Amino acid sequence: MRVRSSSPLKSLGIIGQLVNWRLGWNRYDVNRRPKGLGPKFVSAKEAARLIPDGSTVVSSGMAGNARCRLLYLTLRDLFLETGHPRGLTWVALGAQGSRGKVPGTLEELGHRGLITRMVSSHFETMKAQLRLAEQGALELQAVPLGSAALAIEAQGRGEPSSLTATGVGTFLDARTGPSLVKTDLITPEGDQLRITLPRIDRAILGVPSADAEGNLYARGASVLTEAREGALAARRNGGLAIAIVSGIVPKREEEIFLRAEEVDAIVVDPDAEQTMMVPQRKHWVGLTAGAHEDLPEMIARVRQVNRLLGITPRRSQADNVLARLGAQVFSSVARPGTMVNVGVGHPEEVCRVIYEGGLFNDVEFCSETGVVGGLPSPGIFFGSAINPTRVETSARLFHEIFERLDTTILGLLQVDEQGNVNVSRRGPTMNDYVGPGGLPDLCRAAKNIVFVGSLTFGAKVEVRGGQVMAAPGGKPKFVKQVDEVTFSGREALRRGQRVHYVTHLGHFRLTERGLELVAVMPGVDVRRDILDVCPMAIALPAGGEPRVLDRALVTGEGFRLRWGGEAAVP
């Protein structure tokens, strides 16, 4: 199964859409208010004034999906004009920035005094907020995405906190050790952790549409994240729910997502986006629940956008080798018919090989955003899926994830000899901080965990003559002790989970003896390329040497996947 390229005509259409999007970056109207509708329909400026100093605000969205662009821009302008609102606590569970590259994200609120506390699972894309944290002007509080979504849901029921097994033995657990950021909202309680989020009193939610009565609709959404639970929590706490929609539709009783009495103010923004560069009023059907669009064509469209924007890294031959090995390990540990989660970065490439290798229809992919089924979208579209079966809220899906998740495929920044993984801390300063994302919850839930990444930072790996050649140099990722424990190997062993670590050079697994090197690529010298490079203890198989993997993994020639075994070569 191969991915085709977009036709020249469709490619031109995508380029035109990108140009129009870029030209509209600085075009917005804070005073637009729809005529002929009730008092619940307000302008963006009126909505921004509903957020007083000291509020705790939760916003929905993930990456380029469902971003509340107009209200972020309006809040920024209002603050720069009046100095208010100020002293806000902001809860944004998913990545809601753009690394300073695109206007209209949560980074618009990165001005000293506007937000003084940020609660999130993912900080890396919010460069403006990280700079403030580095200056001591913003407190960062880390929470795991799934458990935090359930804590928001609990507030909607009138419960101020919730218990979770997620994060025990990691930096989120005060008994494990300090972090670069604060984790004061999480307290140990026996063999669990209690999450007590700040009391939410304002919710900002981006959803596709409303009717004239003020009912909200999710049809056409690529993600919903915390939209429902955030609104219900704010109102339960005596606060307000503020929605941003792209337009007004006829009432459809059976499709109502949130009822008018659960929403306090609605801003109509005709330029609101389904996902970055795709207007909601002309949304891509292929990113919506129940879609049956031409899958190869949609994949080509998504990849073209990422390529034109320079979002997706250019992958090398060695990266393709890594992806094939990751897919092989996945097919050997997972079972057909089960739920699977795929993270960002190298895991997206593994997902591509699973798709191209013919196993896609045998599994049900899911994303921490609440999207179930279909093929996970890469790059700026991360969090959405192509032809998803369902689009739920994050909290609703995590209930299901904790019951059904079979395998999760995730990236890595560091691994240590106890099998611990760091994905949350990239370097020594706040500017380097990433956050745990949904990884702690996904790793708590999954029966099988496959981490995918390079053995070192900066080392060059080449493919020549059916062999993998590692040049000397680079900073090891496999170390004696990780800088921050985002995943606990000890807890995984205690729970009986199967954990694998896939690199360009070979395959490790977690055992009671520590990390065991199971297999290596053809051309890899075990001692020179791995044992002498990694400052950690690495166990070898009982026979003394790891096996050498099949050449098909390196060349791709004759490579195919099958369930329950290694790559099959006909």
C-alpha positions as CSV (number, residue, x, y, z in Angstrom):
1,M,0.0,0.0,0.0
2,R,1.7,3.2,-1.2
3,V,0.9,6.9,-0.7
4,R,0.3,8.7,-3.9
5,S,1.2,12.3,-4.7
6,S,-1.5,15.0,-5.0
7,S,-2.5,15.8,-8.6
8,P,-1.0,19.1,-10.0
9,L,-4.4,20.8,-9.8
10,K,-5.0,19.8,-6.2
11,S,-1.4,20.8,-5.3
12,L,-2.0,24.3,-6.7
13,G,-5.2,24.5,-4.7
14,I,-3.4,23.7,-1.5
15,I,-0.7,26.3,-2.3
16,G,-3.4,28.9,-2.9
17,Q,-5.0,28.0,0.4
18,L,-1.7,28.4,2.2
19,V,-1.2,31.8,0.5
20,N,-4.7,33.0,1.5
21,W,-4.1,31.8,5.1
22,R,-0.8,33.6,5.3
23,L,-2.3,36.9,4.0
24,G,-5.0,36.7,6.7
25,W,-2.6,36.3,9.6
26,N,-3.1,39.9,10.8
27,R,-6.7,40.3,9.8
28,Y,-9.3,40.1,12.6
29,D,-12.2,42.1,13.9
30,V,-12.6,42.3,17.7
31,N,-15.9,44.3,17.4
32,R,-17.8,42.0,15.0
33,R,-21.2,41.0,16.5
34,P,-23.8,39.1,14.5
35,K,-27.1,40.9,13.9
36,G,-30.5,39.5,14.8
37,L,-29.4,37.2,17.5
38,G,-29.8,37.3,21.3
39,P,-27.6,38.9,23.9
40,K,-25.6,35.7,24.3
41,F,-23.9,36.4,21.0
42,V,-21.2,39.0,21.7
43,S,-18.1,40.5,20.0
44,A,-14.7,39.2,20.8
45,K,-13.9,42.3,22.8
46,E,-17.0,41.9,24.9
47,A,-16.1,38.3,25.5
48,A,-12.6,39.2,26.6
49,R,-14.0,41.7,29.1
50,L,-15.8,38.8,30.7
51,I,-12.5,37.5,32.0
52,P,-11.6,39.5,35.2
53,D,-8.2,39.8,36.9
54,G,-7.1,36.6,38.7
55,S,-9.4,34.2,36.8
56,T,-8.5,30.6,36.2
57,V,-9.1,29.9,32.5
58,V,-9.1,26.7,30.6
59,S,-8.8,26.6,26.8
60,S,-9.4,23.8,24.4
61,G,-7.5,22.8,21.3
62,M,-4.3,21.0,20.3
63,A,-1.5,22.0,18.0
64,G,-3.1,23.6,14.9
65,N,-6.5,22.2,15.7
66,A,-9.4,24.2,17.0
67,R,-7.3,27.1,18.2
68,C,-9.2,30.0,19.7
69,R,-7.3,32.5,17.6
70,L,-9.6,35.5,17.7
71,L,-10.0,35.5,21.5
72,Y,-6.2,35.2,22.1
73,L,-5.5,38.1,19.8
74,T,-8.3,40.2,21.5
75,L,-7.1,39.4,25.0
76,R,-3.6,40.4,24.0
77,D,-4.8,43.7,22.6
78,L,-7.0,44.4,25.6
79,F,-4.2,43.8,28.0
80,L,-1.7,46.0,26.1
81,E,-4.3,48.7,25.9
82,T,-5.7,48.6,29.5
83,G,-3.3,46.4,31.6
84,H,-6.2,44.0,32.1
85,P,-7.0,41.2,32.6
86,R,-3.9,40.3,34.6
87,G,-2.7,37.7,37.0
88,L,-4.5,34.9,35.2
89,T,-4.0,31.2,35.8
90,W,-4.2,29.4,32.5
91,V,-4.9,25.7,32.0
92,A,-4.0,24.5,28.6
93,L,-3.4,20.7,28.6
94,G,-2.2,20.2,25.1
95,A,0.3,22.0,23.0
96,Q,-1.3,25.3,22.1
97,G,1.6,27.4,20.9
98,S,3.5,27.6,17.6
99,R,7.1,28.0,18.7
100,G,6.7,31.7,17.8
101,K,6.2,31.0,14.1
102,V,2.4,31.6,13.6
103,P,0.2,34.3,15.2
104,G,-3.1,33.6,16.9
105,T,-1.9,30.9,19.3
106,L,-1.7,30.9,23.1
107,E,1.6,32.6,22.7
108,E,-0.2,35.9,22.1
109,L,-0.8,35.9,25.9
110,G,3.0,35.8,26.6
111,H,3.2,39.2,28.1
112,R,4.5,39.9,31.6
113,G,1.6,40.2,34.1
114,L,-1.1,38.8,31.9
115,I,-0.7,35.2,32.9
116,T,1.2,34.5,36.1
117,R,0.7,30.7,36.3
118,M,0.5,28.2,33.4
119,V,-0.8,24.7,34.0
120,S,-0.1,22.3,31.1
121,S,1.2,19.0,30.0
122,H,3.2,20.4,27.1
123,F,5.1,23.7,27.1
124,E,7.6,23.2,24.3
125,T,5.5,25.0,21.6
126,M,4.8,28.0,23.9
127,K,8.1,29.8,23.5
128,A,6.7,33.1,24.8
129,Q,5.6,31.6,28.0
130,L,8.9,29.7,28.4
131,R,10.8,33.0,28.1
132,L,8.7,34.5,30.9
133,A,9.3,31.4,33.1
134,E,13.0,31.8,32.5
135,Q,12.8,35.4,33.7
136,G,10.9,34.3,36.8
137,A,7.7,36.1,35.6
138,L,5.6,33.0,35.1
139,E,5.1,29.9,37.2
140,L,4.9,26.6,35.2
141,Q,2.9,23.7,36.7
142,A,3.3,20.3,34.9
143,V,0.4,17.9,34.8
144,P,-0.1,14.7,32.8
145,L,-2.7,15.3,30.0
146,G,-5.1,12.5,30.5
147,S,-5.3,12.6,34.3
148,A,-5.7,16.4,34.1
149,A,-8.5,16.1,31.6
150,L,-10.2,13.7,34.1
151,A,-9.6,16.2,36.9
152,I,-11.4,18.9,34.9
153,E,-14.2,16.5,34.3
154,A,-14.3,15.9,38.1
155,Q,-14.6,19.7,38.7
156,G,-17.7,19.6,36.5
157,R,-19.2,17.1,39.0
158,G,-18.3,19.3,41.9
159,E,-15.3,17.3,42.9
160,P,-12.2,19.5,43.6
161,S,-9.6,16.8,42.9
162,S,-9.2,13.3,41.5
163,L,-7.0,10.2,42.2
164,T,-4.8,8.6,39.6
165,A,-2.1,5.9,39.4
166,T,-0.5,7.9,36.6
167,G,2.9,9.4,37.3
168,V,3.9,7.3,40.3
169,G,7.7,6.9,40.3
170,T,8.2,9.8,37.9
171,F,9.1,13.5,38.4
172,L,5.3,14.1,38.9
173,D,5.6,12.2,42.2
174,A,7.2,14.3,44.9
175,R,8.8,11.2,46.4
176,T,10.9,10.7,43.2
177,G,12.7,14.0,43.2
178,P,12.4,17.7,42.1
179,S,11.7,18.9,38.6
180,L,12.7,22.0,36.7
181,V,9.1,23.1,36.9
182,K,6.6,22.9,39.7
183,T,4.4,19.9,40.4
184,D,2.6,21.3,43.5
185,L,-0.8,20.4,42.1
186,I,0.0,16.7,42.5
187,T,0.4,15.1,45.9
188,P,1.2,11.5,46.8
189,E,-1.6,9.6,48.5
190,G,-0.6,6.0,49.2
191,D,0.2,4.2,45.9
192,Q,-1.6,6.9,43.9
193,L,-1.4,10.6,43.2
194,R,-4.0,13.2,43.8
195,I,-4.4,16.0,41.2
196,T,-6.0,19.2,42.4
197,L,-6.2,21.7,39.6
198,P,-6.9,25.4,40.3
199,R,-10.6,26.1,40.5
200,I,-11.6,26.9,36.9
201,D,-14.0,29.8,36.6
202,R,-13.7,30.6,32.9
203,A,-13.6,28.3,29.9
204,I,-12.8,29.2,26.3
205,L,-13.8,26.6,23.8
206,G,-13.5,26.4,20.0
207,V,-16.3,24.4,18.4
208,P,-17.5,24.5,14.8
209,S,-21.0,26.1,15.0
210,A,-24.0,27.3,17.0
211,D,-27.7,27.7,16.3
212,A,-29.6,30.9,16.9
213,E,-30.7,29.6,20.4
214,G,-27.1,29.2,21.5
215,N,-26.8,25.4,21.3
216,L,-23.3,24.3,20.1
217,Y,-22.5,21.6,17.5
218,A,-19.4,19.5,17.0
219,R,-20.0,18.4,13.4
220,G,-17.0,19.3,11.4
221,A,-14.5,19.3,14.3
222,S,-11.1,17.8,14.0
223,V,-10.6,17.7,17.8
224,L,-12.7,18.6,20.8
225,T,-10.1,18.1,23.7
226,E,-11.5,19.8,26.8
227,A,-14.4,21.7,25.3
228,R,-17.2,20.0,27.1
229,E,-15.6,19.3,30.4
230,G,-14.0,22.8,30.6
231,A,-17.4,24.5,30.1
232,L,-19.1,22.3,32.7
233,A,-16.3,22.8,35.2
234,A,-16.4,26.6,34.8
235,R,-20.1,26.8,35.2
236,R,-20.2,24.4,38.2
237,N,-17.7,26.7,39.9
238,G,-19.9,29.7,39.3
239,G,-18.0,31.0,36.3
240,L,-18.6,31.4,32.6
241,A,-18.2,29.3,29.4
242,I,-17.2,31.3,26.3
243,A,-17.4,29.6,22.9
244,I,-16.0,30.7,19.6
245,V,-17.8,29.3,16.5
246,S,-17.4,29.8,12.8
247,G,-21.1,30.4,12.0
248,I,-24.8,29.8,12.7
249,V,-26.6,26.6,11.6
250,P,-30.2,25.4,11.9
251,K,-31.1,23.7,15.1
252,R,-30.5,19.9,15.1
253,E,-31.7,18.5,18.4
254,E,-30.0,15.1,18.0
255,E,-26.6,16.7,17.3
256,I,-26.3,19.2,20.1
257,F,-22.8,19.1,21.7
258,L,-23.5,21.7,24.5
259,R,-26.9,23.1,25.2
260,A,-27.6,26.8,25.3
261,E,-28.0,26.8,29.1
262,E,-24.5,25.4,29.4
263,V,-22.9,28.3,27.5
264,D,-22.8,32.0,28.6
265,A,-21.3,33.8,25.6
266,I,-20.7,33.0,22.0
267,V,-18.4,34.8,19.6
268,V,-18.9,34.2,15.9
269,D,-15.7,34.3,13.9
270,P,-16.1,33.5,10.2
271,D,-12.3,33.0,10.0
272,A,-12.2,30.4,12.7
273,E,-10.2,27.4,11.7
274,Q,-10.9,23.7,11.9
275,T,-7.2,23.1,11.9
276,M,-4.3,25.5,11.1
277,M,-4.8,27.0,7.6
278,V,-8.1,25.2,7.1
279,P,-11.2,27.4,7.7
280,Q,-14.0,25.8,9.6
281,R,-16.6,27.0,7.1
282,K,-14.6,25.1,4.3
283,H,-13.3,22.4,6.6
284,W,-11.6,19.2,5.4
285,V,-14.3,16.5,5.7
286,G,-11.5,13.9,5.9
287,L,-10.6,15.1,9.4
288,T,-14.1,14.7,10.8
289,A,-15.9,11.8,12.5
290,G,-17.2,9.1,10.1
291,A,-15.4,10.4,7.1
292,H,-14.7,8.1,4.1
293,E,-12.4,10.3,2.0
294,D,-9.8,8.9,-0.4
295,L,-7.1,8.0,2.2
296,P,-4.0,8.1,0.0
297,E,-5.2,11.5,-1.4
298,M,-5.7,12.9,2.1
299,I,-2.3,11.7,3.2
300,A,-0.7,13.3,0.3
301,R,-2.5,16.6,1.0
302,V,-1.4,16.6,4.7
303,R,2.2,15.8,3.8
304,Q,2.3,18.5,1.2
305,V,1.2,21.2,3.7
306,N,3.8,20.0,6.2
307,R,6.5,20.0,3.6
308,L,5.6,23.5,2.3
309,L,5.6,24.8,5.9
310,G,8.8,23.1,6.8
311,I,7.1,21.4,9.7
312,T,8.0,17.8,9.1
313,P,11.7,17.0,9.3
314,R,13.4,15.6,6.3
315,R,13.8,11.9,7.0
316,S,17.0,10.1,6.0
317,Q,17.5,6.5,4.9
318,A,18.5,5.7,8.4
319,D,15.3,7.1,9.7
320,N,13.4,4.8,7.4
321,V,15.4,1.9,8.8
322,L,14.4,3.0,12.3
323,A,10.7,3.2,11.3
324,R,10.8,-0.3,9.8
325,L,12.3,-1.8,12.9
326,G,9.8,0.1,15.1
327,A,6.9,-1.3,13.0
328,Q,8.4,-4.8,13.2
329,V,8.6,-4.6,17.0
330,F,5.1,-3.3,17.1
331,S,3.7,-6.2,14.9
332,S,5.5,-8.7,17.1
333,V,4.1,-7.5,20.5
334,A,0.7,-6.0,19.5
335,R,-2.4,-8.0,18.5
336,P,-4.8,-7.2,15.6
337,G,-8.1,-5.6,16.6
338,T,-6.7,-3.7,19.5
339,M,-6.4,0.0,20.3
340,V,-3.1,1.7,19.5
341,N,-1.7,5.2,20.3
342,V,1.1,6.9,18.3
343,G,3.1,9.9,19.4
344,V,4.8,12.7,17.5
345,G,8.1,12.6,15.7
346,H,9.7,9.3,14.9
347,P,6.6,7.4,16.0
348,E,4.8,9.1,13.2
349,E,7.2,7.4,10.8
350,V,6.5,4.0,12.4
351,C,2.8,4.7,11.9
352,R,3.5,5.3,8.2
353,V,5.3,2.0,7.9
354,I,2.4,0.2,9.7
355,Y,0.0,1.8,7.1
356,E,2.2,1.0,4.1
357,G,2.9,-2.5,5.5
358,G,-0.8,-3.4,5.3
359,L,-1.6,-3.6,9.1
360,F,-3.5,-0.3,9.3
361,N,-7.0,-1.9,8.9
362,D,-6.3,-4.4,11.7
363,V,-5.9,-1.9,14.5
364,E,-7.8,1.1,16.0
365,F,-5.6,4.1,16.4
366,C,-6.4,6.8,18.9
367,S,-5.0,10.2,20.0
368,E,-5.0,11.8,23.5
369,T,-7.1,14.6,21.9
370,G,-10.1,12.2,21.9
371,V,-9.9,11.1,18.2
372,V,-10.5,7.4,17.6
373,G,-9.9,5.4,14.4
374,G,-8.5,6.5,11.0
375,L,-4.9,7.3,10.4
376,P,-3.2,9.7,12.8
377,S,-2.2,13.0,11.2
378,P,1.4,14.2,11.3
379,G,3.0,17.6,11.7
380,I,0.8,20.7,12.3
381,F,-2.2,18.4,12.1
382,F,-1.1,16.2,15.0
383,G,-4.0,15.3,17.3
384,S,-6.4,14.9,14.4
385,A,-6.8,11.8,12.2
386,I,-7.7,11.1,8.6
387,N,-11.1,9.4,8.3
388,P,-11.5,9.0,12.1
389,T,-14.4,6.9,13.4
390,R,-15.1,9.1,16.3
391,V,-14.1,12.5,17.7
392,E,-14.7,12.6,21.5
393,T,-13.4,14.8,24.2
394,S,-10.1,13.9,25.8
395,A,-11.7,12.9,29.1
396,R,-14.2,10.6,27.5
397,L,-11.5,8.8,25.5
398,F,-9.1,8.4,28.5
399,H,-11.8,6.5,30.3
400,E,-11.6,4.1,27.3
401,I,-7.8,4.2,27.0
402,F,-7.4,3.1,30.6
403,E,-9.6,0.0,29.9
404,R,-8.6,-0.8,26.3
405,L,-5.2,0.5,25.2
406,D,-3.0,-2.3,24.0
407,T,0.1,-0.5,22.6
408,T,1.6,3.0,22.6
409,I,4.5,4.0,20.3
410,L,6.3,7.1,21.7
411,G,9.5,9.1,21.3
412,L,12.4,9.5,23.7
413,L,15.0,12.1,24.7
414,Q,16.9,10.0,27.2
415,V,16.9,6.4,28.5
416,D,18.8,5.0,31.5
417,E,19.9,1.6,32.7
418,Q,16.7,1.2,34.8
419,G,14.6,1.7,31.7
420,N,13.4,5.1,32.8
421,V,12.7,7.5,29.9
422,N,12.9,11.3,29.8
423,V,10.8,13.1,27.3
424,S,9.9,16.2,29.4
425,R,13.3,18.0,29.8
426,R,15.4,18.7,26.9
427,G,18.0,20.9,28.6
428,P,19.0,22.8,31.8
429,T,16.9,25.9,31.4
430,M,13.2,26.7,31.3
431,N,13.6,27.6,27.6
432,D,14.4,23.9,27.0
433,Y,11.4,22.5,28.9
434,V,9.0,20.2,27.0
435,G,6.6,18.7,29.5
436,P,5.2,15.2,29.9
437,G,2.3,15.5,27.5
438,G,0.0,12.5,27.6
439,L,2.9,10.0,27.9
440,P,2.5,9.2,31.6
441,D,-1.2,8.3,31.2
442,L,-0.6,6.3,28.0
443,C,2.3,4.4,29.6
444,R,0.2,3.6,32.6
445,A,-2.6,2.2,30.4
446,A,-0.8,0.3,27.7
447,K,0.1,-3.4,27.8
448,N,3.0,-2.8,25.4
449,I,5.2,0.3,25.2
450,V,7.5,0.9,22.3
451,F,9.9,3.9,22.6
452,V,11.5,5.0,19.3
453,G,14.5,7.4,18.8
454,S,18.2,7.7,18.1
455,L,20.9,6.3,20.3
456,T,22.8,9.7,20.4
457,F,22.2,13.4,19.8
458,G,24.0,14.6,16.7
459,A,25.7,11.4,15.6
460,K,25.6,10.5,11.9
461,V,24.1,7.2,10.9
462,E,24.3,6.1,7.3
463,V,23.0,3.2,5.2
464,R,25.5,1.6,2.8
465,G,25.4,-1.7,1.0
466,G,22.7,-3.2,3.2
467,Q,24.4,-2.2,6.4
468,V,24.0,0.5,9.0
469,M,27.1,2.5,9.7
470,A,27.4,4.7,12.8
471,A,30.0,7.5,12.7
472,P,31.7,8.3,16.1
473,G,30.6,11.3,18.1
474,G,27.4,12.7,19.3
475,K,26.0,13.0,22.9
476,P,24.6,9.7,24.2
477,K,20.8,9.5,24.8
478,F,21.2,6.2,26.6
479,V,22.8,7.2,29.9
480,K,23.4,6.1,33.5
481,Q,20.5,8.2,34.9
482,V,18.0,10.4,33.0
483,D,17.8,14.1,33.8
484,E,14.1,13.8,34.6
485,V,12.0,10.6,34.9
486,T,8.9,10.9,32.8
487,F,8.4,7.2,32.5
488,S,9.4,4.8,35.3
489,G,10.9,1.5,34.2
490,R,10.5,0.0,37.7
491,E,6.8,0.8,37.8
492,A,6.3,-0.8,34.4
493,L,8.0,-4.0,35.5
494,R,5.9,-4.0,38.6
495,R,2.7,-3.8,36.5
496,G,3.9,-6.5,34.1
497,Q,4.1,-4.3,31.0
498,R,6.3,-5.1,28.1
499,V,8.7,-2.3,27.2
500,H,10.8,-1.9,24.1
501,Y,13.3,0.7,22.9
502,V,14.0,1.0,19.2
503,T,17.0,2.9,17.8
504,H,18.7,3.2,14.4
505,L,21.3,0.7,15.5
506,G,19.2,-1.9,17.3
507,H,16.4,-3.1,19.6
508,F,16.5,-3.1,23.5
509,R,13.9,-4.4,25.9
510,L,13.3,-3.9,29.6
511,T,14.0,-6.9,31.9
512,E,14.6,-7.5,35.6
513,R,18.3,-7.3,34.7
514,G,17.8,-3.8,33.3
515,L,18.1,-2.9,29.6
516,E,18.9,-5.8,27.4
517,L,20.2,-5.4,23.9
518,V,18.1,-7.9,21.9
519,A,19.2,-7.3,18.3
520,V,21.3,-5.1,16.1
521,M,21.3,-4.0,12.6
522,P,23.7,-5.5,10.0
523,G,27.0,-3.6,10.1
524,V,26.7,-2.6,13.7
525,D,29.6,-3.5,16.0
526,V,28.1,-4.1,19.4
527,R,31.0,-2.9,21.5
528,R,32.3,-0.1,19.3
529,D,28.9,1.4,18.3
530,I,26.8,0.7,21.4
531,L,28.5,-0.6,24.6
532,D,31.4,1.8,24.4
533,V,29.2,4.8,23.4
534,C,26.5,4.5,26.1
535,P,27.6,5.3,29.7
536,M,25.3,2.8,31.3
537,A,25.0,-0.9,32.0
538,I,23.5,-2.9,29.1
539,A,22.7,-6.5,29.5
540,L,23.3,-9.0,26.7
541,P,21.1,-12.0,25.9
542,A,21.7,-15.4,27.6
543,G,23.7,-16.6,24.6
544,G,26.1,-13.7,24.9
545,E,25.5,-11.8,21.7
546,P,22.4,-10.0,20.3
547,R,21.1,-11.4,17.1
548,V,21.7,-9.6,13.8
549,L,18.5,-8.3,12.2
550,D,17.5,-9.1,8.6
551,R,19.0,-7.1,5.8
552,A,15.5,-6.3,4.6
553,L,15.0,-3.9,7.4
554,V,18.0,-1.9,6.1
555,T,17.3,-2.0,2.4
556,G,13.5,-2.2,2.4
557,E,13.7,-4.8,-0.4
558,G,11.3,-7.6,0.3
559,F,10.3,-6.1,3.6
560,R,6.8,-6.7,4.8
561,L,5.0,-6.9,8.1
562,R,3.1,-9.8,9.7
563,W,1.4,-10.2,13.0
564,G,3.2,-12.2,15.7
565,G,6.6,-12.4,14.0
566,E,9.5,-10.6,12.5
567,A,9.6,-8.9,9.1
568,A,8.9,-11.6,6.5
569,V,11.0,-11.9,3.4
570,P,9.3,-13.8,0.6
